[in-house]
């Protein structure tokens, strides 16, 4: 039976959806919650991590570092705003985070999954809640 860990972190940010007809085409914000899951077949056998999946402190810190990058930012899909609009927002000192994807919860889940994998964690799933009752999940390719 596999072993698993779960940790959560939250961030606040604004976004809008391009090519969408409805309320979400307008600028709005969320208190996003990101839930990361790790699953392994066996526990570590040596060193400080002996009898652990991974050190919880490292796992929690890695996710929080990522969510901190998104906190209190305006998440903007690259190419969705004119350069003049971007220049005006930056002149007013708004903090923009330009992303190479449409800023849906699904794409954010994939982004956090990939970033946690890049940090070396055996992440198995990421959930991104845009409201307390609605989340998107990404399970990876494996």
PEPE-V135425 format. One record per helix or strand of 2 or more residues. SS is the DSSP state (2 for helix, 1 for strand). FROM is the first residue (numbers start at 1). TO is the last residue. If there is no record, write none. Layout:
BEGIN
{{SS:FROM:TO} {SS:FROM:TO}}
END
This chain:
BEGIN
{{1:3:15} {2:23:25} {1:28:40} {2:47:49} {2:56:70} {1:73:77} {2:83:91} {1:96:99} {2:105:118} {1:123:131} {1:134:138}}
END
